[in-house]
Amino acid sequence: MQIFRSIVFLAALAGLAAGLTLTAVQQFGTQPLIVKAEIFENAKAAKAAEPHDHAAAGEHDHAALTAKEEAAAAEHDHGEGWAPADGAERFGWTLVANVVAGIGFALLLVAASELKGGLRSWREGLLWGLAGFAAFTLAPSIGLPPEAPGVEGAPLMDRQIWWVATAVATAVGIALIAYGRSALPAVAGLALIAAPHIIGAPQPSEPPAIPHDLAHDFVVAVIVTGFVFWATLGTLAGLLRRRFASG
């Protein structure tokens, strides 16, 4: 019971710090790009909602009503019935989401590392963090790049299945390579890491509504912020675990 409490407390501290760090980095990395992408997304939605027939004045009201219905349907399809307002509300919800995600991933990292004897230094924690980055950020991003507003992805369920399968396969593959005692586990690990990409990720059927350069910059920014998040999480977990062990 004592070790369980230690794992939870350690993960809570490391996850909180990593979530705060991620939120701060996002304000200068991804957030400005999201705001730019939303401008293009809203412009596309407004264009799609414009009345298409202005010839008859008597039909104007009906066309306006149809435009409103189309806009409402588009809003429902994108799951945007409610969204936090810009400013403090959006920042607050982003912070909460990042901290919750940080604690969840920290629990996975710390629990998995305890199965191998626990983290003995910040360097070892950093290595575990980089493995988490490879499994949960880098590998899935190869097939499913992070999507900015205005980028229509493949069906959600298909993406979720591929993402989870890729993350699990990559994590298991890294473990086989790192802890295998012969060439066979390493080969199996490489095969697992490559398998999801050989099968291929589900691809969108529509082109993005934002410029290619903006979409590319967003992908790079998300990957960089993910790297900072996982490096911070692993390093802090290693430092805190050492302090708990020495205490």
Secondary structure, 3 states (H helix, E strand, C coil): CHHHHHHHHHHHHHHHHHHHHHHHHHHHCHHHHHHHHHHHHHHHHHHHHCCCCCCCHHHHHHHHHHHHHHHHHHHHHCCCCCCCCCCHHHHHHHHHHHHHHHHHHHHHHHHHHHHCCCCCCHHHHHHHHHHHHHHHHHHHHHHCCCCCCCCCCCCHHHHHHHHHHHHHHHHHHHHHHHHCCCHHHHHHHHHHHHHHHHHCCCCCCCCCCCCHHHHHHHHHHHHHHHHHHHHHHHHHHHHHHHHHHHC
